Amino acid sequence: MKAISDFLVRHIRFWVLGSLSLGLAPFFPEPHIWGKIQWIAGGAVGMAPIDWFDTVLHGTPWLLLVLSLIFKLKNQST
């Protein structure tokens, strides 16, 4: 687990870049991940498997960024 947390923290710039590019693309009329989150929050009615895959694809950089920030803060407190 230590190796994973070190890897995530060491590459935090990459996760920021991924979140701001792939995580938000396409940007207009609204960020794609935001539309997917709203769709899921509305009950995910009509979501096909490709929509779930798309959600994972656009959400992964955000998840890795959040995890790296958590590990970084945890390492600073110890």
mmCIF file of the N, C-alpha and C atoms, coordinates in Angstrom:
data_MODEL
# 
_entry.id   MODEL 
# 
loop_
_atom_site.group_PDB 
_atom_site.id 
_atom_site.type_symbol 
_atom_site.label_atom_id 
_atom_site.label_alt_id 
_atom_site.label_comp_id 
_atom_site.label_asym_id 
_atom_site.label_entity_id 
_atom_site.label_seq_id 
_atom_site.pdbx_PDB_ins_code 
_atom_site.Cartn_x 
_atom_site.Cartn_y 
_atom_site.Cartn_z 
_atom_site.occupancy 
_atom_site.B_iso_or_equiv 
_atom_site.pdbx_formal_charge 
_atom_site.auth_seq_id 
_atom_site.auth_comp_id 
_atom_site.auth_asym_id 
_atom_site.auth_atom_id 
_atom_site.pdbx_PDB_model_num 
ATOM 1   N N  . MET A 1 1  ? 0.831   -1.198 0.000   1.00 0.00 ? 1  MET A N  1 
ATOM 2   C CA . MET A 1 1  ? 0.000   0.000  0.000   1.00 0.00 ? 1  MET A CA 1 
ATOM 3   C C  . MET A 1 1  ? 0.870   1.255  0.000   1.00 0.00 ? 1  MET A C  1 
ATOM 4   N N  . LYS A 1 2  ? 1.996   1.182  0.681   1.00 0.00 ? 2  LYS A N  1 
ATOM 5   C CA . LYS A 1 2  ? 2.905   2.330  0.744   1.00 0.00 ? 2  LYS A CA 1 
ATOM 6   C C  . LYS A 1 2  ? 3.415   2.697  -0.647  1.00 0.00 ? 2  LYS A C  1 
ATOM 7   N N  . ALA A 1 3  ? 3.714   1.674  -1.468  1.00 0.00 ? 3  ALA A N  1 
ATOM 8   C CA . ALA A 1 3  ? 4.213   1.931  -2.819  1.00 0.00 ? 3  ALA A CA 1 
ATOM 9   C C  . ALA A 1 3  ? 3.159   2.640  -3.667  1.00 0.00 ? 3  ALA A C  1 
ATOM 10  N N  . ILE A 1 4  ? 1.911   2.245  -3.502  1.00 0.00 ? 4  ILE A N  1 
ATOM 11  C CA . ILE A 1 4  ? 0.831   2.873  -4.271  1.00 0.00 ? 4  ILE A CA 1 
ATOM 12  C C  . ILE A 1 4  ? 0.651   4.322  -3.852  1.00 0.00 ? 4  ILE A C  1 
ATOM 13  N N  . SER A 1 5  ? 0.640   4.586  -2.548  1.00 0.00 ? 5  SER A N  1 
ATOM 14  C CA . SER A 1 5  ? 0.453   5.957  -2.078  1.00 0.00 ? 5  SER A CA 1 
ATOM 15  C C  . SER A 1 5  ? 1.635   6.833  -2.497  1.00 0.00 ? 5  SER A C  1 
ATOM 16  N N  . ASP A 1 6  ? 2.848   6.296  -2.449  1.00 0.00 ? 6  ASP A N  1 
ATOM 17  C CA . ASP A 1 6  ? 4.016   7.064  -2.898  1.00 0.00 ? 6  ASP A CA 1 
ATOM 18  C C  . ASP A 1 6  ? 3.918   7.383  -4.386  1.00 0.00 ? 6  ASP A C  1 
ATOM 19  N N  . PHE A 1 7  ? 3.487   6.407  -5.174  1.00 0.00 ? 7  PHE A N  1 
ATOM 20  C CA . PHE A 1 7  ? 3.322   6.614  -6.613  1.00 0.00 ? 7  PHE A CA 1 
ATOM 21  C C  . PHE A 1 7  ? 2.292   7.711  -6.893  1.00 0.00 ? 7  PHE A C  1 
ATOM 22  N N  . LEU A 1 8  ? 1.167   7.653  -6.197  1.00 0.00 ? 8  LEU A N  1 
ATOM 23  C CA . LEU A 1 8  ? 0.107   8.646  -6.419  1.00 0.00 ? 8  LEU A CA 1 
ATOM 24  C C  . LEU A 1 8  ? 0.579   10.045 -6.040  1.00 0.00 ? 8  LEU A C  1 
ATOM 25  N N  . VAL A 1 9  ? 1.248   10.158 -4.907  1.00 0.00 ? 9  VAL A N  1 
ATOM 26  C CA . VAL A 1 9  ? 1.716   11.472 -4.449  1.00 0.00 ? 9  VAL A CA 1 
ATOM 27  C C  . VAL A 1 9  ? 2.815   12.007 -5.363  1.00 0.00 ? 9  VAL A C  1 
ATOM 28  N N  . ARG A 1 10 ? 3.700   11.132 -5.801  1.00 0.00 ? 10 ARG A N  1 
ATOM 29  C CA . ARG A 1 10 ? 4.818   11.560 -6.652  1.00 0.00 ? 10 ARG A CA 1 
ATOM 30  C C  . ARG A 1 10 ? 4.326   12.080 -7.996  1.00 0.00 ? 10 ARG A C  1 
ATOM 31  N N  . HIS A 1 11 ? 3.210   11.595 -8.484  1.00 0.00 ? 11 HIS A N  1 
ATOM 32  C CA . HIS A 1 11 ? 2.688   11.975 -9.798  1.00 0.00 ? 11 HIS A CA 1 
ATOM 33  C C  . HIS A 1 11 ? 1.458   12.878 -9.698  1.00 0.00 ? 11 HIS A C  1 
ATOM 34  N N  . ILE A 1 12 ? 1.361   13.648 -8.654  1.00 0.00 ? 12 ILE A N  1 
ATOM 35  C CA . ILE A 1 12 ? 0.175   14.484 -8.423  1.00 0.00 ? 12 ILE A CA 1 
ATOM 36  C C  . ILE A 1 12 ? -0.037  15.488 -9.552  1.00 0.00 ? 12 ILE A C  1 
ATOM 37  N N  . ARG A 1 13 ? 1.032   15.997 -10.152 1.00 0.00 ? 13 ARG A N  1 
ATOM 38  C CA . ARG A 1 13 ? 0.886   16.949 -11.267 1.00 0.00 ? 13 ARG A CA 1 
ATOM 39  C C  . ARG A 1 13 ? 0.190   16.290 -12.460 1.00 0.00 ? 13 ARG A C  1 
ATOM 40  N N  . PHE A 1 14 ? 0.506   15.025 -12.680 1.00 0.00 ? 14 PHE A N  1 
ATOM 41  C CA . PHE A 1 14 ? -0.126  14.283 -13.767 1.00 0.00 ? 14 PHE A CA 1 
ATOM 42  C C  . PHE A 1 14 ? -1.624  14.131 -13.518 1.00 0.00 ? 14 PHE A C  1 
ATOM 43  N N  . TRP A 1 15 ? -2.013  13.877 -12.273 1.00 0.00 ? 15 TRP A N  1 
ATOM 44  C CA . TRP A 1 15 ? -3.441  13.711 -11.958 1.00 0.00 ? 15 TRP A CA 1 
ATOM 45  C C  . TRP A 1 15 ? -4.180  15.036 -12.119 1.00 0.00 ? 15 TRP A C  1 
ATOM 46  N N  . VAL A 1 16 ? -3.521  16.149 -11.758 1.00 0.00 ? 16 VAL A N  1 
ATOM 47  C CA . VAL A 1 16 ? -4.138  17.474 -11.951 1.00 0.00 ? 16 VAL A CA 1 
ATOM 48  C C  . VAL A 1 16 ? -4.349  17.719 -13.443 1.00 0.00 ? 16 VAL A C  1 
ATOM 49  N N  . LEU A 1 17 ? -3.319  17.457 -14.237 1.00 0.00 ? 17 LEU A N  1 
ATOM 50  C CA . LEU A 1 17 ? -3.421  17.657 -15.683 1.00 0.00 ? 17 LEU A CA 1 
ATOM 51  C C  . LEU A 1 17 ? -4.499  16.754 -16.285 1.00 0.00 ? 17 LEU A C  1 
ATOM 52  N N  . GLY A 1 18 ? -4.533  15.509 -15.855 1.00 0.00 ? 18 GLY A N  1 
ATOM 53  C CA . GLY A 1 18 ? -5.553  14.582 -16.353 1.00 0.00 ? 18 GLY A CA 1 
ATOM 54  C C  . GLY A 1 18 ? -6.960  15.004 -15.968 1.00 0.00 ? 18 GLY A C  1 
ATOM 55  N N  . SER A 1 19 ? -7.106  15.513 -14.756 1.00 0.00 ? 19 SER A N  1 
ATOM 56  C CA . SER A 1 19 ? -8.431  15.949 -14.294 1.00 0.00 ? 19 SER A CA 1 
ATOM 57  C C  . SER A 1 19 ? -8.917  17.163 -15.064 1.00 0.00 ? 19 SER A C  1 
ATOM 58  N N  . LEU A 1 20 ? -8.008  18.084 -15.341 1.00 0.00 ? 20 LEU A N  1 
ATOM 59  C CA . LEU A 1 20 ? -8.402  19.309 -16.040 1.00 0.00 ? 20 LEU A CA 1 
ATOM 60  C C  . LEU A 1 20 ? -8.581  19.106 -17.539 1.00 0.00 ? 20 LEU A C  1 
ATOM 61  N N  . SER A 1 21 ? -7.976  18.067 -18.092 1.00 0.00 ? 21 SER A N  1 
ATOM 62  C CA . SER A 1 21 ? -8.128  17.818 -19.524 1.00 0.00 ? 21 SER A CA 1 
ATOM 63  C C  . SER A 1 21 ? -9.144  16.697 -19.768 1.00 0.00 ? 21 SER A C  1 
ATOM 64  N N  . LEU A 1 22 ? -8.753  15.461 -19.598 1.00 0.00 ? 22 LEU A N  1 
ATOM 65  C CA . LEU A 1 22 ? -9.647  14.330 -19.850 1.00 0.00 ? 22 LEU A CA 1 
ATOM 66  C C  . LEU A 1 22 ? -10.838 14.331 -18.888 1.00 0.00 ? 22 LEU A C  1 
ATOM 67  N N  . GLY A 1 23 ? -10.606 14.726 -17.658 1.00 0.00 ? 23 GLY A N  1 
ATOM 68  C CA . GLY A 1 23 ? -11.678 14.708 -16.669 1.00 0.00 ? 23 GLY A CA 1 
ATOM 69  C C  . GLY A 1 23 ? -12.794 15.686 -16.941 1.00 0.00 ? 23 GLY A C  1 
ATOM 70  N N  . LEU A 1 24 ? -12.508 16.757 -17.659 1.00 0.00 ? 24 LEU A N  1 
ATOM 71  C CA . LEU A 1 24 ? -13.543 17.755 -17.955 1.00 0.00 ? 24 LEU A CA 1 
ATOM 72  C C  . LEU A 1 24 ? -13.974 17.784 -19.417 1.00 0.00 ? 24 LEU A C  1 
ATOM 73  N N  . ALA A 1 25 ? -13.201 17.178 -20.310 1.00 0.00 ? 25 ALA A N  1 
ATOM 74  C CA . ALA A 1 25 ? -13.485 17.262 -21.737 1.00 0.00 ? 25 ALA A CA 1 
ATOM 75  C C  . ALA A 1 25 ? -14.755 16.491 -22.085 1.00 0.00 ? 25 ALA A C  1 
ATOM 76  N N  . PRO A 1 26 ? -15.530 16.893 -23.052 1.00 0.00 ? 26 PRO A N  1 
ATOM 77  C CA . PRO A 1 26 ? -15.532 18.207 -23.681 1.00 0.00 ? 26 PRO A CA 1 
ATOM 78  C C  . PRO A 1 26 ? -16.069 19.262 -22.724 1.00 0.00 ? 26 PRO A C  1 
ATOM 79  N N  . PHE A 1 27 ? -15.582 20.455 -22.857 1.00 0.00 ? 27 PHE A N  1 
ATOM 80  C CA . PHE A 1 27 ? -15.845 21.513 -21.890 1.00 0.00 ? 27 PHE A CA 1 
ATOM 81  C C  . PHE A 1 27 ? -17.185 22.215 -22.086 1.00 0.00 ? 27 PHE A C  1 
ATOM 82  N N  . PHE A 1 28 ? -17.690 22.255 -23.312 1.00 0.00 ? 28 PHE A N  1 
ATOM 83  C CA . PHE A 1 28 ? -18.905 23.002 -23.602 1.00 0.00 ? 28 PHE A CA 1 
ATOM 84  C C  . PHE A 1 28 ? -19.978 22.059 -24.127 1.00 0.00 ? 28 PHE A C  1 
ATOM 85  N N  . PRO A 1 29 ? -21.211 22.196 -23.770 1.00 0.00 ? 29 PRO A N  1 
ATOM 86  C CA . PRO A 1 29 ? -21.825 23.265 -22.987 1.00 0.00 ? 29 PRO A CA 1 
ATOM 87  C C  . PRO A 1 29 ? -21.601 23.112 -21.484 1.00 0.00 ? 29 PRO A C  1 
ATOM 88  N N  . GLU A 1 30 ? -21.235 21.913 -21.030 1.00 0.00 ? 30 GLU A N  1 
ATOM 89  C CA . GLU A 1 30 ? -20.862 21.708 -19.626 1.00 0.00 ? 30 GLU A CA 1 
ATOM 90  C C  . GLU A 1 30 ? -19.829 20.588 -19.604 1.00 0.00 ? 30 GLU A C  1 
ATOM 91  N N  . PRO A 1 31 ? -18.996 20.541 -18.565 1.00 0.00 ? 31 PRO A N  1 
ATOM 92  C CA . PRO A 1 31 ? -18.032 19.436 -18.495 1.00 0.00 ? 31 PRO A CA 1 
ATOM 93  C C  . PRO A 1 31 ? -18.735 18.088 -18.539 1.00 0.00 ? 31 PRO A C  1 
ATOM 94  N N  . HIS A 1 32 ? -18.164 17.187 -19.296 1.00 0.00 ? 32 HIS A N  1 
ATOM 95  C CA . HIS A 1 32 ? -18.792 15.892 -19.555 1.00 0.00 ? 32 HIS A CA 1 
ATOM 96  C C  . HIS A 1 32 ? -19.032 15.105 -18.268 1.00 0.00 ? 32 HIS A C  1 
ATOM 97  N N  . ILE A 1 33 ? -18.073 15.099 -17.383 1.00 0.00 ? 33 ILE A N  1 
ATOM 98  C CA . ILE A 1 33 ? -18.228 14.330 -16.143 1.00 0.00 ? 33 ILE A CA 1 
ATOM 99  C C  . ILE A 1 33 ? -19.370 14.894 -15.302 1.00 0.00 ? 33 ILE A C  1 
ATOM 100 N N  . TRP A 1 34 ? -19.564 16.201 -15.351 1.00 0.00 ? 34 TRP A N  1 
ATOM 101 C CA . TRP A 1 34 ? -20.650 16.813 -14.597 1.00 0.00 ? 34 TRP A CA 1 
ATOM 102 C C  . TRP A 1 34 ? -21.999 16.330 -15.113 1.00 0.00 ? 34 TRP A C  1 
ATOM 103 N N  . GLY A 1 35 ? -22.125 16.239 -16.438 1.00 0.00 ? 35 GLY A N  1 
ATOM 104 C CA . GLY A 1 35 ? -23.360 15.719 -17.022 1.00 0.00 ? 35 GLY A CA 1 
ATOM 105 C C  . GLY A 1 35 ? -23.612 14.276 -16.633 1.00 0.00 ? 35 GLY A C  1 
ATOM 106 N N  . LYS A 1 36 ? -22.545 13.470 -16.596 1.00 0.00 ? 36 LYS A N  1 
ATOM 107 C CA . LYS A 1 36 ? -22.690 12.066 -16.193 1.00 0.00 ? 36 LYS A CA 1 
ATOM 108 C C  . LYS A 1 36 ? -23.088 11.949 -14.726 1.00 0.00 ? 36 LYS A C  1 
ATOM 109 N N  . ILE A 1 37 ? -22.489 12.765 -13.872 1.00 0.00 ? 37 ILE A N  1 
ATOM 110 C CA . ILE A 1 37 ? -22.833 12.751 -12.442 1.00 0.00 ? 37 ILE A CA 1 
ATOM 111 C C  . ILE A 1 37 ? -24.301 13.127 -12.253 1.00 0.00 ? 37 ILE A C  1 
ATOM 112 N N  . GLN A 1 38 ? -24.758 14.137 -12.973 1.00 0.00 ? 38 GLN A N  1 
ATOM 113 C CA . GLN A 1 38 ? -26.158 14.542 -12.880 1.00 0.00 ? 38 GLN A CA 1 
ATOM 114 C C  . GLN A 1 38 ? -27.083 13.424 -13.374 1.00 0.00 ? 38 GLN A C  1 
ATOM 115 N N  . TRP A 1 39 ? -26.676 12.750 -14.427 1.00 0.00 ? 39 TRP A N  1 
ATOM 116 C CA . TRP A 1 39 ? -27.468 11.653 -14.976 1.00 0.00 ? 39 TRP A CA 1 
ATOM 117 C C  . TRP A 1 39 ? -27.589 10.525 -13.956 1.00 0.00 ? 39 TRP A C  1 
ATOM 118 N N  . ILE A 1 40 ? -26.481 10.176 -13.320 1.00 0.00 ? 40 ILE A N  1 
ATOM 119 C CA . ILE A 1 40 ? -26.501 9.123  -12.303 1.00 0.00 ? 40 ILE A CA 1 
ATOM 120 C C  . ILE A 1 40 ? -27.324 9.559  -11.096 1.00 0.00 ? 40 ILE A C  1 
ATOM 121 N N  . ALA A 1 41 ? -27.160 10.814 -10.678 1.00 0.00 ? 41 ALA A N  1 
ATOM 122 C CA . ALA A 1 41 ? -27.925 11.327 -9.538  1.00 0.00 ? 41 ALA A CA 1 
ATOM 123 C C  . ALA A 1 41 ? -29.424 11.343 -9.828  1.00 0.00 ? 41 ALA A C  1 
ATOM 124 N N  . GLY A 1 42 ? -29.778 11.453 -11.113 1.00 0.00 ? 42 GLY A N  1 
ATOM 125 C CA . GLY A 1 42 ? -31.180 11.452 -11.505 1.00 0.00 ? 42 GLY A CA 1 
ATOM 126 C C  . GLY A 1 42 ? -31.762 10.048 -11.661 1.00 0.00 ? 42 GLY A C  1 
ATOM 127 N N  . GLY A 1 43 ? -30.985 9.040  -11.321 1.00 0.00 ? 43 GLY A N  1 
ATOM 128 C CA . GLY A 1 43 ? -31.491 7.682  -11.391 1.00 0.00 ? 43 GLY A CA 1 
ATOM 129 C C  . GLY A 1 43 ? -30.849 6.834  -12.473 1.00 0.00 ? 43 GLY A C  1 
ATOM 130 N N  . ALA A 1 44 ? -30.002 7.427  -13.288 1.00 0.00 ? 44 ALA A N  1 
ATOM 131 C CA . ALA A 1 44 ? -29.277 6.726  -14.358 1.00 0.00 ? 44 ALA A CA 1 
ATOM 132 C C  . ALA A 1 44 ? -30.225 6.029  -15.335 1.00 0.00 ? 44 ALA A C  1 
ATOM 133 N N  . VAL A 1 45 ? -31.396 6.603  -15.531 1.00 0.00 ? 45 VAL A N  1 
ATOM 134 C CA . VAL A 1 45 ? -32.380 6.019  -16.440 1.00 0.00 ? 45 VAL A CA 1 
ATOM 135 C C  . VAL A 1 45 ? -31.862 6.139  -17.871 1.00 0.00 ? 45 VAL A C  1 
ATOM 136 N N  . GLY A 1 46 ? -31.798 5.006  -18.544 1.00 0.00 ? 46 GLY A N  1 
ATOM 137 C CA . GLY A 1 46 ? -31.371 4.999  -19.938 1.00 0.00 ? 46 GLY A CA 1 
ATOM 138 C C  . GLY A 1 46 ? -29.871 4.925  -20.156 1.00 0.00 ? 46 GLY A C  1 
ATOM 139 N N  . MET A 1 47 ? -29.099 4.767  -19.086 1.00 0.00 ? 47 MET A N  1 
ATOM 140 C CA . MET A 1 47 ? -27.646 4.682  -19.255 1.00 0.00 ? 47 MET A CA 1 
ATOM 141 C C  . MET A 1 47 ? -27.269 3.308  -19.793 1.00 0.00 ? 47 MET A C  1 
ATOM 142 N N  . ALA A 1 48 ? -26.561 3.313  -20.897 1.00 0.00 ? 48 ALA A N  1 
ATOM 143 C CA . ALA A 1 48 ? -26.074 2.087  -21.515 1.00 0.00 ? 48 ALA A CA 1 
ATOM 144 C C  . ALA A 1 48 ? -24.690 1.758  -20.948 1.00 0.00 ? 48 ALA A C  1 
ATOM 145 N N  . PRO A 1 49 ? -24.201 0.557  -21.184 1.00 0.00 ? 49 PRO A N  1 
ATOM 146 C CA . PRO A 1 49 ? -22.854 0.213  -20.704 1.00 0.00 ? 49 PRO A CA 1 
ATOM 147 C C  . PRO A 1 49 ? -21.772 1.179  -21.184 1.00 0.00 ? 49 PRO A C  1 
ATOM 148 N N  . ILE A 1 50 ? -21.907 1.698  -22.382 1.00 0.00 ? 50 ILE A N  1 
ATOM 149 C CA . ILE A 1 50 ? -20.908 2.654  -22.885 1.00 0.00 ? 50 ILE A CA 1 
ATOM 150 C C  . ILE A 1 50 ? -20.921 3.939  -22.059 1.00 0.00 ? 50 ILE A C  1 
ATOM 151 N N  . ASP A 1 51 ? -22.082 4.327  -21.551 1.00 0.00 ? 51 ASP A N  1 
ATOM 152 C CA . ASP A 1 51 ? -22.174 5.519  -20.704 1.00 0.00 ? 51 ASP A CA 1 
ATOM 153 C C  . ASP A 1 51 ? -21.482 5.283  -19.368 1.00 0.00 ? 51 ASP A C  1 
ATOM 154 N N  . TRP A 1 52 ? -21.602 4.080  -18.820 1.00 0.00 ? 52 TRP A N  1 
ATOM 155 C CA . TRP A 1 52 ? -20.913 3.756  -17.568 1.00 0.00 ? 52 TRP A CA 1 
ATOM 156 C C  . TRP A 1 52 ? -19.408 3.742  -17.792 1.00 0.00 ? 52 TRP A C  1 
ATOM 157 N N  . PHE A 1 53 ? -18.969 3.157  -18.908 1.00 0.00 ? 53 PHE A N  1 
ATOM 158 C CA . PHE A 1 53 ? -17.548 3.154  -19.236 1.00 0.00 ? 53 PHE A CA 1 
ATOM 159 C C  . PHE A 1 53 ? -17.032 4.578  -19.394 1.00 0.00 ? 53 PHE A C  1 
ATOM 160 N N  . ASP A 1 54 ? -17.806 5.421  -20.053 1.00 0.00 ? 54 ASP A N  1 
ATOM 161 C CA . ASP A 1 54 ? -17.443 6.819  -20.248 1.00 0.00 ? 54 ASP A CA 1 
ATOM 162 C C  . ASP A 1 54 ? -17.323 7.543  -18.911 1.00 0.00 ? 54 ASP A C  1 
ATOM 163 N N  . THR A 1 55 ? -18.203 7.234  -17.981 1.00 0.00 ? 55 THR A N  1 
ATOM 164 C CA . THR A 1 55 ? -18.147 7.827  -16.646 1.00 0.00 ? 55 THR A CA 1 
ATOM 165 C C  . THR A 1 55 ? -16.862 7.418  -15.933 1.00 0.00 ? 55 THR A C  1 
ATOM 166 N N  . VAL A 1 56 ? -16.525 6.146  -16.028 1.00 0.00 ? 56 VAL A N  1 
ATOM 167 C CA . VAL A 1 56 ? -15.284 5.665  -15.411 1.00 0.00 ? 56 VAL A CA 1 
ATOM 168 C C  . VAL A 1 56 ? -14.079 6.332  -16.065 1.00 0.00 ? 56 VAL A C  1 
ATOM 169 N N  . LEU A 1 57 ? -14.099 6.441  -17.382 1.00 0.00 ? 57 LEU A N  1 
ATOM 170 C CA . LEU A 1 57 ? -12.992 7.046  -18.121 1.00 0.00 ? 57 LEU A CA 1 
ATOM 171 C C  . LEU A 1 57 ? -12.765 8.498  -17.700 1.00 0.00 ? 57 LEU A C  1 
ATOM 172 N N  . HIS A 1 58 ? -13.825 9.268  -17.624 1.00 0.00 ? 58 HIS A N  1 
ATOM 173 C CA . HIS A 1 58 ? -13.698 10.683 -17.267 1.00 0.00 ? 58 HIS A CA 1 
ATOM 174 C C  . HIS A 1 58 ? -13.542 10.890 -15.757 1.00 0.00 ? 58 HIS A C  1 
ATOM 175 N N  . GLY A 1 59 ? -13.957 9.914  -14.962 1.00 0.00 ? 59 GLY A N  1 
ATOM 176 C CA . GLY A 1 59 ? -13.874 10.054 -13.513 1.00 0.00 ? 59 GLY A CA 1 
ATOM 177 C C  . GLY A 1 59 ? -12.580 9.565  -12.898 1.00 0.00 ? 59 GLY A C  1 
ATOM 178 N N  . THR A 1 60 ? -11.858 8.696  -13.580 1.00 0.00 ? 60 THR A N  1 
ATOM 179 C CA . THR A 1 60 ? -10.631 8.125  -13.032 1.00 0.00 ? 60 THR A CA 1 
ATOM 180 C C  . THR A 1 60 ? -9.578  9.179  -12.682 1.00 0.00 ? 60 THR A C  1 
ATOM 181 N N  . PRO A 1 61 ? -9.316  10.173 -13.542 1.00 0.00 ? 61 PRO A N  1 
ATOM 182 C CA . PRO A 1 61 ? -8.322  11.173 -13.141 1.00 0.00 ? 61 PRO A CA 1 
ATOM 183 C C  . PRO A 1 61 ? -8.718  11.916 -11.863 1.00 0.00 ? 61 PRO A C  1 
ATOM 184 N N  . TRP A 1 62 ? -10.007 12.175 -11.700 1.00 0.00 ? 62 TRP A N  1 
ATOM 185 C CA . TRP A 1 62 ? -10.469 12.858 -10.485 1.00 0.00 ? 62 TRP A CA 1 
ATOM 186 C C  . TRP A 1 62 ? -10.282 11.982 -9.260  1.00 0.00 ? 62 TRP A C  1 
ATOM 187 N N  . LEU A 1 63 ? -10.586 10.700 -9.389  1.00 0.00 ? 63 LEU A N  1 
ATOM 188 C CA . LEU A 1 63 ? -10.411 9.768  -8.286  1.00 0.00 ? 63 LEU A CA 1 
ATOM 189 C C  . LEU A 1 63 ? -8.938  9.677  -7.879  1.00 0.00 ? 63 LEU A C  1 
ATOM 190 N N  . LEU A 1 64 ? -8.055  9.575  -8.855  1.00 0.00 ? 64 LEU A N  1 
ATOM 191 C CA . LEU A 1 64 ? -6.625  9.500  -8.560  1.00 0.00 ? 64 LEU A CA 1 
ATOM 192 C C  . LEU A 1 64 ? -6.115  10.793 -7.934  1.00 0.00 ? 64 LEU A C  1 
ATOM 193 N N  . LEU A 1 65 ? -6.632  11.937 -8.380  1.00 0.00 ? 65 LEU A N  1 
ATOM 194 C CA . LEU A 1 65 ? -6.241  13.214 -7.789  1.00 0.00 ? 65 LEU A CA 1 
ATOM 195 C C  . LEU A 1 65 ? -6.683  13.294 -6.335  1.00 0.00 ? 65 LEU A C  1 
ATOM 196 N N  . VAL A 1 66 ? -7.906  12.920 -6.055  1.00 0.00 ? 66 VAL A N  1 
ATOM 197 C CA . VAL A 1 66 ? -8.410  12.961 -4.677  1.00 0.00 ? 66 VAL A CA 1 
ATOM 198 C C  . VAL A 1 66 ? -7.609  12.009 -3.792  1.00 0.00 ? 66 VAL A C  1 
ATOM 199 N N  . LEU A 1 67 ? -7.346  10.809 -4.269  1.00 0.00 ? 67 LEU A N  1 
ATOM 200 C CA . LEU A 1 67 ? -6.553  9.856  -3.482  1.00 0.00 ? 67 LEU A CA 1 
ATOM 201 C C  . LEU A 1 67 ? -5.144  10.375 -3.222  1.00 0.00 ? 67 LEU A C  1 
ATOM 202 N N  . SER A 1 68 ? -4.521  10.970 -4.237  1.00 0.00 ? 68 SER A N  1 
ATOM 203 C CA . SER A 1 68 ? -3.161  11.491 -4.043  1.00 0.00 ? 68 SER A CA 1 
ATOM 204 C C  . SER A 1 68 ? -3.151  12.635 -3.042  1.00 0.00 ? 68 SER A C  1 
ATOM 205 N N  . LEU A 1 69 ? -4.174  13.484 -3.059  1.00 0.00 ? 69 LEU A N  1 
ATOM 206 C CA . LEU A 1 69 ? -4.243  14.576 -2.081  1.00 0.00 ? 69 LEU A CA 1 
ATOM 207 C C  . LEU A 1 69 ? -4.455  14.040 -0.674  1.00 0.00 ? 69 LEU A C  1 
ATOM 208 N N  . ILE A 1 70 ? -5.276  13.014 -0.543  1.00 0.00 ? 70 ILE A N  1 
ATOM 209 C CA . ILE A 1 70 ? -5.494  12.401 0.774   1.00 0.00 ? 70 ILE A CA 1 
ATOM 210 C C  . ILE A 1 70 ? -4.192  11.808 1.296   1.00 0.00 ? 70 ILE A C  1 
ATOM 211 N N  . PHE A 1 71 ? -3.483  11.057 0.455   1.00 0.00 ? 71 PHE A N  1 
ATOM 212 C CA . PHE A 1 71 ? -2.222  10.456 0.879   1.00 0.00 ? 71 PHE A CA 1 
ATOM 213 C C  . PHE A 1 71 ? -1.181  11.517 1.207   1.00 0.00 ? 71 PHE A C  1 
ATOM 214 N N  . LYS A 1 72 ? -1.164  12.593 0.422   1.00 0.00 ? 72 LYS A N  1 
ATOM 215 C CA . LYS A 1 72 ? -0.200  13.670 0.678   1.00 0.00 ? 72 LYS A CA 1 
ATOM 216 C C  . LYS A 1 72 ? -0.480  14.329 2.024   1.00 0.00 ? 72 LYS A C  1 
ATOM 217 N N  . LEU A 1 73 ? -1.737  14.621 2.305   1.00 0.00 ? 73 LEU A N  1 
ATOM 218 C CA . LEU A 1 73 ? -2.085  15.223 3.591   1.00 0.00 ? 73 LEU A CA 1 
ATOM 219 C C  . LEU A 1 73 ? -1.816  14.272 4.748   1.00 0.00 ? 73 LEU A C  1 
ATOM 220 N N  . LYS A 1 74 ? -2.062  12.996 4.517   1.00 0.00 ? 74 LYS A N  1 
ATOM 221 C CA . LYS A 1 74 ? -1.815  11.999 5.569   1.00 0.00 ? 74 LYS A CA 1 
ATOM 222 C C  . LYS A 1 74 ? -0.318  11.901 5.846   1.00 0.00 ? 74 LYS A C  1 
ATOM 223 N N  . ASN A 1 75 ? 0.516   11.940 4.805   1.00 0.00 ? 75 ASN A N  1 
ATOM 224 C CA . ASN A 1 75 ? 1.970   11.877 4.980   1.00 0.00 ? 75 ASN A CA 1 
ATOM 225 C C  . ASN A 1 75 ? 2.517   13.119 5.676   1.00 0.00 ? 75 ASN A C  1 
ATOM 226 N N  . GLN A 1 76 ? 1.909   14.270 5.429   1.00 0.00 ? 76 GLN A N  1 
ATOM 227 C CA . GLN A 1 76 ? 2.371   15.502 6.064   1.00 0.00 ? 76 GLN A CA 1 
ATOM 228 C C  . GLN A 1 76 ? 2.030   15.535 7.539   1.00 0.00 ? 76 GLN A C  1 
ATOM 229 N N  . SER A 1 77 ? 0.933   14.890 7.918   1.00 0.00 ? 77 SER A N  1 
ATOM 230 C CA . SER A 1 77 ? 0.516   14.929 9.326   1.00 0.00 ? 77 SER A CA 1 
ATOM 231 C C  . SER A 1 77 ? 1.320   13.968 10.196  1.00 0.00 ? 77 SER A C  1 
ATOM 232 N N  . THR A 1 78 ? 2.013   13.017 9.586   1.00 0.00 ? 78 THR A N  1 
ATOM 233 C CA . THR A 1 78 ? 2.789   12.067 10.381  1.00 0.00 ? 78 THR A CA 1 
ATOM 234 C C  . THR A 1 78 ? 4.227   12.471 10.492  1.00 0.00 ? 78 THR A C  1 
# 
